[in-house]
Amino acid sequence: MKLTHIQIDGFGRLHNFETNIAPGLHVFYGRNEAGKSHLQQAILALLYGFYEGIRARNQENDLRE
């Protein structure tokens, strides 16, 4: 699966966030607390669900790692 476009209406610090993803390497950068980690968490939640830590099954944690 390739991400070509990301639109997030509300996830953590990200509100009305939208961007196109170009082929190849795409780098997100910004100041502290800008929402970079929330963007990463949103993409992981989209691909693998919201399970994390002890609430997730071992198989799900292995897949995510």
PDB file of N, H, CA, C and O in Angstrom:
ATOM      1  N   MET A   1       0.848  -1.171   0.000  1.00  0.00           N
ATOM      2  CA  MET A   1       0.000   0.000   0.000  1.00  0.00           C
ATOM      3  C   MET A   1       0.892   1.232   0.000  1.00  0.00           C
ATOM      4  O   MET A   1       1.871   1.301   0.743  1.00  0.00           O
ATOM      5  N   LYS A   2       0.557   2.178  -0.815  1.00  0.00           N
ATOM      6  H   LYS A   2      -0.238   2.122  -1.418  1.00  0.00           H
ATOM      7  CA  LYS A   2       1.284   3.443  -0.852  1.00  0.00           C
ATOM      8  C   LYS A   2       0.339   4.572  -0.468  1.00  0.00           C
ATOM      9  O   LYS A   2      -0.787   4.653  -0.960  1.00  0.00           O
ATOM     10  N   LEU A   3       0.804   5.427   0.405  1.00  0.00           N
ATOM     11  H   LEU A   3       1.718   5.361   0.805  1.00  0.00           H
ATOM     12  CA  LEU A   3       0.029   6.614   0.754  1.00  0.00           C
ATOM     13  C   LEU A   3       0.355   7.703  -0.258  1.00  0.00           C
ATOM     14  O   LEU A   3       1.522   8.031  -0.473  1.00  0.00           O
ATOM     15  N   THR A   4      -0.659   8.250  -0.866  1.00  0.00           N
ATOM     16  H   THR A   4      -1.607   7.983  -0.692  1.00  0.00           H
ATOM     17  CA  THR A   4      -0.457   9.339  -1.822  1.00  0.00           C
ATOM     18  C   THR A   4      -1.059  10.647  -1.335  1.00  0.00           C
ATOM     19  O   THR A   4      -0.706  11.724  -1.817  1.00  0.00           O
ATOM     20  N   HIS A   5      -1.970  10.543  -0.377  1.00  0.00           N
ATOM     21  H   HIS A   5      -2.257   9.669   0.014  1.00  0.00           H
ATOM     22  CA  HIS A   5      -2.648  11.732   0.140  1.00  0.00           C
ATOM     23  C   HIS A   5      -3.053  11.454   1.581  1.00  0.00           C
ATOM     24  O   HIS A   5      -3.538  10.367   1.892  1.00  0.00           O
ATOM     25  N   ILE A   6      -2.860  12.422   2.452  1.00  0.00           N
ATOM     26  H   ILE A   6      -2.466  13.305   2.199  1.00  0.00           H
ATOM     27  CA  ILE A   6      -3.276  12.294   3.851  1.00  0.00           C
ATOM     28  C   ILE A   6      -4.191  13.462   4.188  1.00  0.00           C
ATOM     29  O   ILE A   6      -3.856  14.622   3.951  1.00  0.00           O
ATOM     30  N   GLN A   7      -5.350  13.136   4.743  1.00  0.00           N
ATOM     31  H   GLN A   7      -5.622  12.193   4.936  1.00  0.00           H
ATOM     32  CA  GLN A   7      -6.287  14.156   5.209  1.00  0.00           C
ATOM     33  C   GLN A   7      -6.747  13.747   6.599  1.00  0.00           C
ATOM     34  O   GLN A   7      -7.340  12.683   6.773  1.00  0.00           O
ATOM     35  N   ILE A   8      -6.478  14.582   7.581  1.00  0.00           N
ATOM     36  H   ILE A   8      -5.996  15.447   7.440  1.00  0.00           H
ATOM     37  CA  ILE A   8      -6.837  14.298   8.967  1.00  0.00           C
ATOM     38  C   ILE A   8      -7.660  15.471   9.487  1.00  0.00           C
ATOM     39  O   ILE A   8      -7.192  16.609   9.521  1.00  0.00           O
ATOM     40  N   ASP A   9      -8.878  15.179   9.886  1.00  0.00           N
ATOM     41  H   ASP A   9      -9.258  14.254   9.858  1.00  0.00           H
ATOM     42  CA  ASP A   9      -9.757  16.237  10.387  1.00  0.00           C
ATOM     43  C   ASP A   9      -9.559  16.496  11.876  1.00  0.00           C
ATOM     44  O   ASP A   9      -9.834  17.599  12.350  1.00  0.00           O
ATOM     45  N   GLY A  10      -9.094  15.515  12.606  1.00  0.00           N
ATOM     46  H   GLY A  10      -8.870  14.620  12.221  1.00  0.00           H
ATOM     47  CA  GLY A  10      -8.853  15.701  14.032  1.00  0.00           C
ATOM     48  C   GLY A  10      -8.191  14.475  14.633  1.00  0.00           C
ATOM     49  O   GLY A  10      -8.814  13.418  14.736  1.00  0.00           O
ATOM     50  N   PHE A  11      -6.940  14.608  15.026  1.00  0.00           N
ATOM     51  H   PHE A  11      -6.434  15.466  14.942  1.00  0.00           H
ATOM     52  CA  PHE A  11      -6.203  13.524  15.683  1.00  0.00           C
ATOM     53  C   PHE A  11      -5.078  14.181  16.462  1.00  0.00           C
ATOM     54  O   PHE A  11      -4.118  14.680  15.874  1.00  0.00           O
ATOM     55  N   GLY A  12      -5.195  14.183  17.788  1.00  0.00           N
ATOM     56  H   GLY A  12      -5.975  13.778  18.265  1.00  0.00           H
ATOM     57  CA  GLY A  12      -4.184  14.850  18.603  1.00  0.00           C
ATOM     58  C   GLY A  12      -4.111  16.332  18.254  1.00  0.00           C
ATOM     59  O   GLY A  12      -5.119  17.036  18.283  1.00  0.00           O
ATOM     60  N   ARG A  13      -2.919  16.793  17.928  1.00  0.00           N
ATOM     61  H   ARG A  13      -2.100  16.220  17.904  1.00  0.00           H
ATOM     62  CA  ARG A  13      -2.722  18.198  17.563  1.00  0.00           C
ATOM     63  C   ARG A  13      -3.096  18.501  16.110  1.00  0.00           C
ATOM     64  O   ARG A  13      -3.114  19.663  15.705  1.00  0.00           O
ATOM     65  N   LEU A  14      -3.389  17.481  15.338  1.00  0.00           N
ATOM     66  H   LEU A  14      -3.374  16.536  15.667  1.00  0.00           H
ATOM     67  CA  LEU A  14      -3.669  17.674  13.914  1.00  0.00           C
ATOM     68  C   LEU A  14      -5.150  17.952  13.690  1.00  0.00           C
ATOM     69  O   LEU A  14      -6.000  17.108  13.974  1.00  0.00           O
ATOM     70  N   HIS A  15      -5.446  19.125  13.187  1.00  0.00           N
ATOM     71  H   HIS A  15      -4.755  19.810  12.957  1.00  0.00           H
ATOM     72  CA  HIS A  15      -6.809  19.526  12.846  1.00  0.00           C
ATOM     73  C   HIS A  15      -6.786  20.108  11.444  1.00  0.00           C
ATOM     74  O   HIS A  15      -6.004  21.014  11.155  1.00  0.00           O
ATOM     75  N   ASN A  16      -7.637  19.593  10.579  1.00  0.00           N
ATOM     76  H   ASN A  16      -8.273  18.858  10.814  1.00  0.00           H
ATOM     77  CA  ASN A  16      -7.695  20.049   9.187  1.00  0.00           C
ATOM     78  C   ASN A  16      -6.328  19.957   8.519  1.00  0.00           C
ATOM     79  O   ASN A  16      -5.918  20.874   7.807  1.00  0.00           O
ATOM     80  N   PHE A  17      -5.630  18.862   8.745  1.00  0.00           N
ATOM     81  H   PHE A  17      -5.962  18.117   9.323  1.00  0.00           H
ATOM     82  CA  PHE A  17      -4.317  18.620   8.146  1.00  0.00           C
ATOM     83  C   PHE A  17      -4.513  17.876   6.832  1.00  0.00           C
ATOM     84  O   PHE A  17      -5.248  16.890   6.773  1.00  0.00           O
ATOM     85  N   GLU A  18      -3.861  18.347   5.793  1.00  0.00           N
ATOM     86  H   GLU A  18      -3.264  19.148   5.841  1.00  0.00           H
ATOM     87  CA  GLU A  18      -3.978  17.709   4.488  1.00  0.00           C
ATOM     88  C   GLU A  18      -2.683  17.913   3.719  1.00  0.00           C
ATOM     89  O   GLU A  18      -2.137  19.016   3.689  1.00  0.00           O
ATOM     90  N   THR A  19      -2.193  16.842   3.094  1.00  0.00           N
ATOM     91  H   THR A  19      -2.637  15.946   3.119  1.00  0.00           H
ATOM     92  CA  THR A  19      -0.981  16.937   2.292  1.00  0.00           C
ATOM     93  C   THR A  19      -0.948  15.815   1.270  1.00  0.00           C
ATOM     94  O   THR A  19      -1.520  14.748   1.491  1.00  0.00           O
ATOM     95  N   ASN A  20      -0.288  16.056   0.166  1.00  0.00           N
ATOM     96  H   ASN A  20       0.177  16.923  -0.013  1.00  0.00           H
ATOM     97  CA  ASN A  20      -0.034  15.024  -0.832  1.00  0.00           C
ATOM     98  C   ASN A  20       1.342  14.440  -0.563  1.00  0.00           C
ATOM     99  O   ASN A  20       2.255  15.147  -0.136  1.00  0.00           O
ATOM    100  N   ILE A  21       1.485  13.151  -0.813  1.00  0.00           N
ATOM    101  H   ILE A  21       0.743  12.577  -1.159  1.00  0.00           H
ATOM    102  CA  ILE A  21       2.741  12.459  -0.608  1.00  0.00           C
ATOM    103  C   ILE A  21       3.331  12.149  -1.983  1.00  0.00           C
ATOM    104  O   ILE A  21       2.726  11.432  -2.780  1.00  0.00           O
ATOM    105  N   ALA A  22       4.503  12.691  -2.249  1.00  0.00           N
ATOM    106  H   ALA A  22       4.995  13.274  -1.602  1.00  0.00           H
ATOM    107  CA  ALA A  22       5.181  12.462  -3.523  1.00  0.00           C
ATOM    108  C   ALA A  22       5.877  11.107  -3.494  1.00  0.00           C
ATOM    109  O   ALA A  22       6.204  10.606  -2.419  1.00  0.00           O
ATOM    110  N   PRO A  23       6.107  10.511  -4.653  1.00  0.00           N
ATOM    111  CA  PRO A  23       6.859   9.253  -4.692  1.00  0.00           C
ATOM    112  C   PRO A  23       8.268   9.451  -4.128  1.00  0.00           C
ATOM    113  O   PRO A  23       8.848  10.530  -4.244  1.00  0.00           O
ATOM    114  N   GLY A  24       8.804   8.399  -3.519  1.00  0.00           N
ATOM    115  H   GLY A  24       8.333   7.522  -3.425  1.00  0.00           H
ATOM    116  CA  GLY A  24      10.141   8.486  -2.942  1.00  0.00           C
ATOM    117  C   GLY A  24      10.081   8.845  -1.468  1.00  0.00           C
ATOM    118  O   GLY A  24       9.075   8.608  -0.799  1.00  0.00           O
ATOM    119  N   LEU A  25      11.145   9.407  -0.980  1.00  0.00           N
ATOM    120  H   LEU A  25      11.962   9.600  -1.524  1.00  0.00           H
ATOM    121  CA  LEU A  25      11.258   9.764   0.433  1.00  0.00           C
ATOM    122  C   LEU A  25      10.502  11.056   0.724  1.00  0.00           C
ATOM    123  O   LEU A  25      10.636  12.042  -0.001  1.00  0.00           O
ATOM    124  N   HIS A  26       9.721  11.042   1.772  1.00  0.00           N
ATOM    125  H   HIS A  26       9.612  10.241   2.361  1.00  0.00           H
ATOM    126  CA  HIS A  26       8.971  12.226   2.182  1.00  0.00           C
ATOM    127  C   HIS A  26       9.294  12.471   3.650  1.00  0.00           C
ATOM    128  O   HIS A  26       9.092  11.580   4.475  1.00  0.00           O
ATOM    129  N   VAL A  27       9.786  13.642   3.994  1.00  0.00           N
ATOM    130  H   VAL A  27       9.950  14.366   3.324  1.00  0.00           H
ATOM    131  CA  VAL A  27      10.213  13.949   5.351  1.00  0.00           C
ATOM    132  C   VAL A  27       9.280  15.009   5.944  1.00  0.00           C
ATOM    133  O   VAL A  27       9.031  16.048   5.332  1.00  0.00           O
ATOM    134  N   PHE A  28       8.772  14.728   7.138  1.00  0.00           N
ATOM    135  H   PHE A  28       8.974  13.884   7.635  1.00  0.00           H
ATOM    136  CA  PHE A  28       7.988  15.713   7.874  1.00  0.00           C
ATOM    137  C   PHE A  28       8.880  16.273   8.970  1.00  0.00           C
ATOM    138  O   PHE A  28       9.487  15.521   9.732  1.00  0.00           O
ATOM    139  N   TYR A  29       8.956  17.585   9.044  1.00  0.00           N
ATOM    140  H   TYR A  29       8.463  18.196   8.425  1.00  0.00           H
ATOM    141  CA  TYR A  29       9.778  18.208  10.074  1.00  0.00           C
ATOM    142  C   TYR A  29       9.028  19.416  10.619  1.00  0.00           C
ATOM    143  O   TYR A  29       8.118  19.945   9.981  1.00  0.00           O
ATOM    144  N   GLY A  30       9.427  19.834  11.798  1.00  0.00           N
ATOM    145  H   GLY A  30      10.166  19.404  12.317  1.00  0.00           H
ATOM    146  CA  GLY A  30       8.796  20.986  12.410  1.00  0.00           C
ATOM    147  C   GLY A  30       9.283  21.157  13.835  1.00  0.00           C
ATOM    148  O   GLY A  30      10.088  20.372  14.336  1.00  0.00           O
ATOM    149  N   ARG A  31       8.785  22.183  14.465  1.00  0.00           N
ATOM    150  H   ARG A  31       8.131  22.821  14.057  1.00  0.00           H
ATOM    151  CA  ARG A  31       9.168  22.491  15.845  1.00  0.00           C
ATOM    152  C   ARG A  31       8.610  21.440  16.788  1.00  0.00           C
ATOM    153  O   ARG A  31       7.766  20.630  16.406  1.00  0.00           O
ATOM    154  N   ASN A  32       9.088  21.462  18.015  1.00  0.00           N
ATOM    155  H   ASN A  32       9.774  22.121  18.326  1.00  0.00           H
ATOM    156  CA  ASN A  32       8.540  20.591  19.055  1.00  0.00           C
ATOM    157  C   ASN A  32       7.051  20.871  19.213  1.00  0.00           C
ATOM    158  O   ASN A  32       6.601  22.012  19.107  1.00  0.00           O
ATOM    159  N   GLU A  33       6.299  19.804  19.469  1.00  0.00           N
ATOM    160  H   GLU A  33       6.665  18.878  19.555  1.00  0.00           H
ATOM    161  CA  GLU A  33       4.853  19.896  19.679  1.00  0.00           C
ATOM    162  C   GLU A  33       4.091  20.341  18.429  1.00  0.00           C
ATOM    163  O   GLU A  33       2.966  20.829  18.539  1.00  0.00           O
ATOM    164  N   ALA A  34       4.680  20.184  17.253  1.00  0.00           N
ATOM    165  H   ALA A  34       5.594  19.788  17.164  1.00  0.00           H
ATOM    166  CA  ALA A  34       4.012  20.586  16.014  1.00  0.00           C
ATOM    167  C   ALA A  34       3.033  19.530  15.513  1.00  0.00           C
ATOM    168  O   ALA A  34       2.164  19.831  14.695  1.00  0.00           O
ATOM    169  N   GLY A  35       3.167  18.283  16.000  1.00  0.00           N
ATOM    170  H   GLY A  35       3.873  18.038  16.665  1.00  0.00           H
ATOM    171  CA  GLY A  35       2.241  17.232  15.586  1.00  0.00           C
ATOM    172  C   GLY A  35       2.888  16.125  14.769  1.00  0.00           C
ATOM    173  O   GLY A  35       2.180  15.283  14.216  1.00  0.00           O
ATOM    174  N   LYS A  36       4.213  16.104  14.678  1.00  0.00           N
ATOM    175  H   LYS A  36       4.788  16.788  15.127  1.00  0.00           H
ATOM    176  CA  LYS A  36       4.897  15.069  13.883  1.00  0.00           C
ATOM    177  C   LYS A  36       4.614  13.676  14.425  1.00  0.00           C
ATOM    178  O   LYS A  36       4.323  12.761  13.656  1.00  0.00           O
ATOM    179  N   SER A  37       4.695  13.507  15.726  1.00  0.00           N
ATOM    180  H   SER A  37       4.931  14.251  16.351  1.00  0.00           H
ATOM    181  CA  SER A  37       4.431  12.191  16.330  1.00  0.00           C
ATOM    182  C   SER A  37       2.962  11.814  16.213  1.00  0.00           C
ATOM    183  O   SER A  37       2.639  10.638  16.051  1.00  0.00           O
ATOM    184  N   HIS A  38       2.070  12.791  16.293  1.00  0.00           N
ATOM    185  H   HIS A  38       2.333  13.747  16.424  1.00  0.00           H
ATOM    186  CA  HIS A  38       0.654  12.497  16.113  1.00  0.00           C
ATOM    187  C   HIS A  38       0.381  12.039  14.684  1.00  0.00           C
ATOM    188  O   HIS A  38      -0.459  11.168  14.459  1.00  0.00           O
ATOM    189  N   LEU A  39       1.081  12.618  13.729  1.00  0.00           N
ATOM    190  H   LEU A  39       1.763  13.326  13.912  1.00  0.00           H
ATOM    191  CA  LEU A  39       0.934  12.174  12.343  1.00  0.00           C
ATOM    192  C   LEU A  39       1.379  10.722  12.212  1.00  0.00           C
ATOM    193  O   LEU A  39       0.710   9.922  11.559  1.00  0.00           O
ATOM    194  N   GLN A  40       2.495  10.385  12.824  1.00  0.00           N
ATOM    195  H   GLN A  40       3.039  11.035  13.355  1.00  0.00           H
ATOM    196  CA  GLN A  40       2.984   9.005  12.798  1.00  0.00           C
ATOM    197  C   GLN A  40       1.963   8.066  13.457  1.00  0.00           C
ATOM    198  O   GLN A  40       1.672   6.998  12.919  1.00  0.00           O
ATOM    199  N   GLN A  41       1.426   8.451  14.602  1.00  0.00           N
ATOM    200  H   GLN A  41       1.662   9.319  15.039  1.00  0.00           H
ATOM    201  CA  GLN A  41       0.445   7.627  15.299  1.00  0.00           C
ATOM    202  C   GLN A  41      -0.835   7.467  14.482  1.00  0.00           C
ATOM    203  O   GLN A  41      -1.442   6.396  14.483  1.00  0.00           O
ATOM    204  N   ALA A  42      -1.246   8.520  13.788  1.00  0.00           N
ATOM    205  H   ALA A  42      -0.754   9.390  13.787  1.00  0.00           H
ATOM    206  CA  ALA A  42      -2.449   8.443  12.957  1.00  0.00           C
ATOM    207  C   ALA A  42      -2.247   7.458  11.810  1.00  0.00           C
ATOM    208  O   ALA A  42      -3.149   6.680  11.497  1.00  0.00           O
ATOM    209  N   ILE A  43      -1.082   7.484  11.184  1.00  0.00           N
ATOM    210  H   ILE A  43      -0.349   8.116  11.438  1.00  0.00           H
ATOM    211  CA  ILE A  43      -0.806   6.556  10.083  1.00  0.00           C
ATOM    212  C   ILE A  43      -0.748   5.128  10.608  1.00  0.00           C
ATOM    213  O   ILE A  43      -1.298   4.221   9.983  1.00  0.00           O
ATOM    214  N   LEU A  44      -0.090   4.913  11.748  1.00  0.00           N
ATOM    215  H   LEU A  44       0.357   5.649  12.256  1.00  0.00           H
ATOM    216  CA  LEU A  44      -0.038   3.570  12.335  1.00  0.00           C
ATOM    217  C   LEU A  44      -1.429   3.074  12.721  1.00  0.00           C
ATOM    218  O   LEU A  44      -1.740   1.899  12.527  1.00  0.00           O
ATOM    219  N   ALA A  45      -2.262   3.948  13.260  1.00  0.00           N
ATOM    220  H   ALA A  45      -2.009   4.902  13.418  1.00  0.00           H
ATOM    221  CA  ALA A  45      -3.625   3.559  13.627  1.00  0.00           C
ATOM    222  C   ALA A  45      -4.431   3.199  12.378  1.00  0.00           C
ATOM    223  O   ALA A  45      -5.234   2.266  12.400  1.00  0.00           O
ATOM    224  N   LEU A  46      -4.216   3.931  11.309  1.00  0.00           N
ATOM    225  H   LEU A  46      -3.564   4.688  11.291  1.00  0.00           H
ATOM    226  CA  LEU A  46      -4.905   3.640  10.048  1.00  0.00           C
ATOM    227  C   LEU A  46      -4.507   2.261   9.536  1.00  0.00           C
ATOM    228  O   LEU A  46      -5.363   1.491   9.100  1.00  0.00           O
ATOM    229  N   LEU A  47      -3.230   1.948   9.585  1.00  0.00           N
ATOM    230  H   LEU A  47      -2.535   2.574   9.939  1.00  0.00           H
ATOM    231  CA  LEU A  47      -2.736   0.691   9.024  1.00  0.00           C
ATOM    232  C   LEU A  47      -2.936  -0.509   9.940  1.00  0.00           C
ATOM    233  O   LEU A  47      -3.238  -1.605   9.468  1.00  0.00           O
ATOM    234  N   TYR A  48      -2.766  -0.308  11.268  1.00  0.00           N
ATOM    235  H   TYR A  48      -2.521   0.582  11.651  1.00  0.00           H
ATOM    236  CA  TYR A  48      -2.754  -1.438  12.187  1.00  0.00           C
ATOM    237  C   TYR A  48      -3.797  -1.380  13.286  1.00  0.00           C
ATOM    238  O   TYR A  48      -3.918  -2.338  14.049  1.00  0.00           O
ATOM    239  N   GLY A  49      -4.545  -0.315  13.402  1.00  0.00           N
ATOM    240  H   GLY A  49      -4.447   0.464  12.783  1.00  0.00           H
ATOM    241  CA  GLY A  49      -5.535  -0.194  14.459  1.00  0.00           C
ATOM    242  C   GLY A  49      -4.975   0.552  15.664  1.00  0.00           C
ATOM    243  O   GLY A  49      -3.826   0.991  15.659  1.00  0.00           O
ATOM    244  N   PHE A  50      -5.801   0.687  16.688  1.00  0.00           N
ATOM    245  H   PHE A  50      -6.735   0.330  16.692  1.00  0.00           H
ATOM    246  CA  PHE A  50      -5.440   1.490  17.851  1.00  0.00           C
ATOM    247  C   PHE A  50      -4.847   0.680  18.995  1.00  0.00           C
ATOM    248  O   PHE A  50      -4.523   1.252  20.036  1.00  0.00           O
ATOM    249  N   TYR A  51      -4.694  -0.620  18.838  1.00  0.00           N
ATOM    250  H   TYR A  51      -4.957  -1.085  17.993  1.00  0.00           H
ATOM    251  CA  TYR A  51      -4.180  -1.441  19.929  1.00  0.00           C
ATOM    252  C   TYR A  51      -2.751  -1.064  20.264  1.00  0.00           C
ATOM    253  O   TYR A  51      -1.945  -0.776  19.379  1.00  0.00           O
ATOM    254  N   GLU A  52      -2.445  -1.069  21.562  1.00  0.00           N
ATOM    255  H   GLU A  52      -3.099  -1.302  22.281  1.00  0.00           H
ATOM    256  CA  GLU A  52      -1.101  -0.703  21.988  1.00  0.00           C
ATOM    257  C   GLU A  52      -0.808  -1.328  23.348  1.00  0.00           C
ATOM    258  O   GLU A  52      -1.693  -1.437  24.196  1.00  0.00           O
ATOM    259  N   GLY A  53       0.416  -1.727  23.543  1.00  0.00           N
ATOM    260  H   GLY A  53       1.135  -1.638  22.854  1.00  0.00           H
ATOM    261  CA  GLY A  53       0.866  -2.188  24.851  1.00  0.00           C
ATOM    262  C   GLY A  53       0.179  -3.450  25.324  1.00  0.00           C
ATOM    263  O   GLY A  53       0.018  -4.398  24.555  1.00  0.00           O
ATOM    264  N   ILE A  54      -0.229  -3.472  26.584  1.00  0.00           N
ATOM    265  H   ILE A  54      -0.099  -2.702  27.209  1.00  0.00           H
ATOM    266  CA  ILE A  54      -0.780  -4.687  27.175  1.00  0.00           C
ATOM    267  C   ILE A  54      -2.176  -5.002  26.664  1.00  0.00           C
ATOM    268  O   ILE A  54      -2.626  -6.140  26.796  1.00  0.00           O
ATOM    269  N   ARG A  55      -2.872  -4.040  26.089  1.00  0.00           N
ATOM    270  H   ARG A  55      -2.506  -3.116  25.981  1.00  0.00           H
ATOM    271  CA  ARG A  55      -4.210  -4.287  25.566  1.00  0.00           C
ATOM    272  C   ARG A  55      -4.169  -5.039  24.247  1.00  0.00           C
ATOM    273  O   ARG A  55      -5.157  -5.662  23.859  1.00  0.00           O
ATOM    274  N   ALA A  56      -3.049  -4.990  23.559  1.00  0.00           N
ATOM    275  H   ALA A  56      -2.246  -4.484  23.875  1.00  0.00           H
ATOM    276  CA  ALA A  56      -2.932  -5.655  22.268  1.00  0.00           C
ATOM    277  C   ALA A  56      -2.518  -7.104  22.452  1.00  0.00           C
ATOM    278  O   ALA A  56      -1.839  -7.456  23.416  1.00  0.00           O
ATOM    279  N   ARG A  57      -2.937  -7.933  21.515  1.00  0.00           N
ATOM    280  H   ARG A  57      -3.489  -7.647  20.731  1.00  0.00           H
ATOM    281  CA  ARG A  57      -2.495  -9.325  21.523  1.00  0.00           C
ATOM    282  C   ARG A  57      -1.041  -9.378  21.085  1.00  0.00           C
ATOM    283  O   ARG A  57      -0.587  -8.524  20.324  1.00  0.00           O
ATOM    284  N   ASN A  58      -0.307 -10.381  21.564  1.00  0.00           N
ATOM    285  H   ASN A  58      -0.675 -11.075  22.183  1.00  0.00           H
ATOM    286  CA  ASN A  58       1.117 -10.513  21.223  1.00  0.00           C
ATOM    287  C   ASN A  58       1.322 -10.530  19.720  1.00  0.00           C
ATOM    288  O   ASN A  58       2.276  -9.938  19.216  1.00  0.00           O
ATOM    289  N   GLN A  59       0.442 -11.199  19.006  1.00  0.00           N
ATOM    290  H   GLN A  59      -0.333 -11.681  19.415  1.00  0.00           H
ATOM    291  CA  GLN A  59       0.561 -11.274  17.548  1.00  0.00           C
ATOM    292  C   GLN A  59       0.469  -9.875  16.919  1.00  0.00           C
ATOM    293  O   GLN A  59       1.210  -9.574  15.983  1.00  0.00           O
ATOM    294  N   GLU A  60      -0.421  -9.029  17.417  1.00  0.00           N
ATOM    295  H   GLU A  60      -1.022  -9.273  18.177  1.00  0.00           H
ATOM    296  CA  GLU A  60      -0.563  -7.672  16.888  1.00  0.00           C
ATOM    297  C   GLU A  60       0.677  -6.843  17.183  1.00  0.00           C
ATOM    298  O   GLU A  60       1.132  -6.091  16.322  1.00  0.00           O
ATOM    299  N   ASN A  61       1.233  -6.967  18.390  1.00  0.00           N
ATOM    300  H   ASN A  61       0.863  -7.578  19.089  1.00  0.00           H
ATOM    301  CA  ASN A  61       2.455  -6.247  18.719  1.00  0.00           C
ATOM    302  C   ASN A  61       3.598  -6.698  17.828  1.00  0.00           C
ATOM    303  O   ASN A  61       4.382  -5.864  17.376  1.00  0.00           O
ATOM    304  N   ASP A  62       3.719  -7.998  17.561  1.00  0.00           N
ATOM    305  H   ASP A  62       3.082  -8.676  17.929  1.00  0.00           H
ATOM    306  CA  ASP A  62       4.773  -8.509  16.697  1.00  0.00           C
ATOM    307  C   ASP A  62       4.643  -7.948  15.290  1.00  0.00           C
ATOM    308  O   ASP A  62       5.645  -7.575  14.682  1.00  0.00           O
ATOM    309  N   LEU A  63       3.419  -7.883  14.760  1.00  0.00           N
ATOM    310  H   LEU A  63       2.604  -8.187  15.254  1.00  0.00           H
ATOM    311  CA  LEU A  63       3.209  -7.333  13.419  1.00  0.00           C
ATOM    312  C   LEU A  63       3.599  -5.862  13.350  1.00  0.00           C
ATOM    313  O   LEU A  63       4.211  -5.417  12.379  1.00  0.00           O
ATOM    314  N   ARG A  64       3.237  -5.109  14.389  1.00  0.00           N
ATOM    315  H   ARG A  64       2.740  -5.470  15.178  1.00  0.00           H
ATOM    316  CA  ARG A  64       3.516  -3.678  14.397  1.00  0.00           C
ATOM    317  C   ARG A  64       5.005  -3.398  14.495  1.00  0.00           C
ATOM    318  O   ARG A  64       5.500  -2.440  13.903  1.00  0.00           O
ATOM    319  N   GLU A  65       5.727  -4.240  15.248  1.00  0.00           N
ATOM    320  H   GLU A  65       5.324  -5.019  15.729  1.00  0.00           H
ATOM    321  CA  GLU A  65       7.171  -4.035  15.399  1.00  0.00           C
ATOM    322  C   GLU A  65       7.877  -4.406  14.129  1.00  0.00           C
ATOM    323  O   GLU A  65       9.101  -4.305  14.051  1.00  0.00           O
TER     324      GLU A  65
END
